[in-house]
Amino acid sequence: MFRIIFSVLLLLHGLIHLLGPAAYWRLADLSGLPYGTKLLGGQWDVGDVGIQLIGAAWLLAAMAFSLATVALLASWLWWHPVAIAVAVASLALCGLSWPEAQFGAYIDVVILAVLIAGPRMGLAF
C-alpha cells in the first residue's frame, strides 16, 4: 500500500512541474506563477532565453518524476537513485523559482526524507 501512495505522490509532484514550462514558455497565464525572466526572488535576470531553458528543466523534471514512478511500480531497481536525483534537481529548481515554488520545495524535502530514511525505517517500496 505504501508503494502505491508514494507512487501517487511522485507522479503528482511530477505533474505539478508542468506548471514551469506552462508559465516560462507563456503557454498559460498562471496567477501564482507569472511570466518573468527573474529568478531567486527577482535577484537574477536570466532573460527570455534563460527562462525558456529553465522551463525546459521543469519539463525534464516532470518527465523524470514520471519515469521514476513507472520504474517504482515496475520494481526496477534503478528507480530509487533516479528518484533521489530528480528530487534534488527539483529542489534546486524550486529554489531558483522561490518564493513562487516554495511549496514544491517542501514536498521535495518530504520525498527525499522518505527516499533516504524510509528503507532504514522498514518502509517497503
LINHUPE-V720377 format. One record per residue. N is the residue number from 1. RES is the residue in one letter. OMEGA is omega in degrees with one decimal (* if undefined). BURIAL is b if it has 9 or more other ideal C-beta (glycine too) atoms within 8 Angstrom, else e. Layout:
n->[N/N]
res->[RES/RES]
omega->[OMEGA/OMEGA]
burial->[BURIAL/BURIAL]
This chain:
n->[1/2/3/4/5/6/7/8/9/10/11/12/13/14/15/16/17/18/19/20/21/22/23/24/25/26/27/28/29/30/31/32/33/34/35/36/37/38/39/40/41/42/43/44/45/46/47/48/49/50/51/52/53/54/55/56/57/58/59/60/61/62/63/64/65/66/67/68/69/70/71/72/73/74/75/76/77/78/79/80/81/82/83/84/85/86/87/88/89/90/91/92/93/94/95/96/97/98/99/100/101/102/103/104/105/106/107/108/109/110/111/112/113/114/115/116/117/118/119/120/121/122/123/124/125]
res->[M/F/R/I/I/F/S/V/L/L/L/L/H/G/L/I/H/L/L/G/P/A/A/Y/W/R/L/A/D/L/S/G/L/P/Y/G/T/K/L/L/G/G/Q/W/D/V/G/D/V/G/I/Q/L/I/G/A/A/W/L/L/A/A/M/A/F/S/L/A/T/V/A/L/L/A/S/W/L/W/W/H/P/V/A/I/A/V/A/V/A/S/L/A/L/C/G/L/S/W/P/E/A/Q/F/G/A/Y/I/D/V/V/I/L/A/V/L/I/A/G/P/R/M/G/L/A/F]
omega->[179.6/179.9/-179.4/-179.7/-179.8/177.2/178.3/178.2/179.1/-177.6/179.1/179.0/176.3/179.5/177.2/177.9/177.8/174.5/179.4/178.3/178.4/-178.8/-172.7/174.2/179.8/177.1/-179.5/176.6/-176.2/-177.1/-179.2/-179.6/-176.0/176.3/175.1/-178.6/-178.2/178.6/178.4/178.3/178.6/-175.6/-173.7/178.9/-177.5/179.2/-177.2/-179.6/179.2/-178.4/174.9/175.6/175.8/175.6/176.9/177.6/176.5/178.0/177.9/177.3/177.3/179.6/-179.4/175.4/178.5/178.1/178.6/178.0/178.7/-179.6/176.9/-178.6/178.6/-179.3/174.4/-171.6/-175.1/-178.0/-172.9/177.8/177.0/179.3/177.3/-178.7/-178.1/177.1/176.7/177.6/178.2/177.9/177.4/178.0/178.3/177.2/177.9/-177.2/178.5/7.4/-175.6/-175.5/-175.9/179.3/176.7/177.7/178.4/177.8/176.8/178.8/177.3/179.3/179.7/179.0/179.3/-179.2/-176.4/-175.3/-176.3/-179.5/179.3/-179.9/177.7/176.7/-177.4/176.2/*]
burial->[e/e/b/e/e/b/b/e/b/b/b/e/b/b/b/e/b/b/b/b/b/b/b/b/e/e/e/e/e/b/e/e/b/e/e/e/e/b/b/b/e/e/e/e/e/b/e/e/e/b/b/b/b/b/b/b/b/b/b/e/b/b/b/b/b/b/b/b/b/e/b/b/e/e/e/e/e/e/b/b/e/b/b/b/b/b/b/b/b/b/b/e/b/b/b/b/b/b/e/e/b/b/e/b/b/e/b/b/b/b/b/b/b/b/b/e/e/b/e/e/e/e/e/e/b]
